[in-house]
Amino acid sequence: MILRLLLREAAPGITLRDLAWRLYQEGAYAPPRSEAQFKMLVGLQRRIAESAARGLSRIVPKMPYSPGNRKTGNIWSFDLPPILTCPYATFCGRPQRGGPICYDVNTARYSPQHLLREYINYIHLVRQGYQWLAGWTKFVVELRGAKIVRLHVGGDVFADWYWQYIKRLAAERPRVAFYLYTRSFPIIAASPDQQSRQEPHKPRGSRNRMKGEDMGDLTWPYCAGQIND
């Protein structure tokens, strides 16, 4: 389903997937170190999009992170394409009445900008690795004042190396709260730092605070049940 959405035309002759790769290849999302660099980056994004098709810049996101509802605080989110990066999803992408049960899949269906941001993030994460993710995290924390970062309104922990990135981010930013919901328990449980912490029978609602030089400060909530855990 997500591939089909990426292959729909954002403008005559150019798909969302095509646009994401053009932006990547032109370096339109290199992590900026200042507001001046950020403004230059936004200008580059617009030029690339408009050179592909007039008016296309309207759907191009300015940065990988997106700000959340201000009423809930200065929370920023980093998202990835749903289903594509959800290796342990079960019913999430299955058609239901009114559309798929996954909230983010439904959002992607109606918001090209939302899906474009997620796919741009995925490309850069796989191709450029931790320094790219850390660079943009630094920008939203130090220049946008982010105190809380939510990972994966869309997407999930899709590989062990990515889980290591998340733990490293938390360790390097101890004053920032990072949180996520996940179904990728096999990846997390197989992580070396978890081998001595296996607690498979946690009661509903209990929490295990995980600390250490490589862990940062993460809260791991457990919720039993076939649907919620």
Buried (B, 14 or more C-beta within 10 A) or exposed (E): BBEEBBEEEBBEEBBBBBBBBBBBEBEBBBBBEEEEEBEEBBEBBBEBBBEBBEEBBEBBBBBBBBEBEEEEEBBBBBBBBBBBBBBBBEEBBEEEEEEBBBEBBBBBBEEBBBBBBBBBBBBBBBEBEBEBBBBBBBBBBEEBEBEBBBBBBBBBBBBBEBBBBBBBBBBEBEEBBBBBEBBBEEBBEEBEBBEEEEEEEBEEEEEEEBEEEEBBBBEBEBEEEEEEE
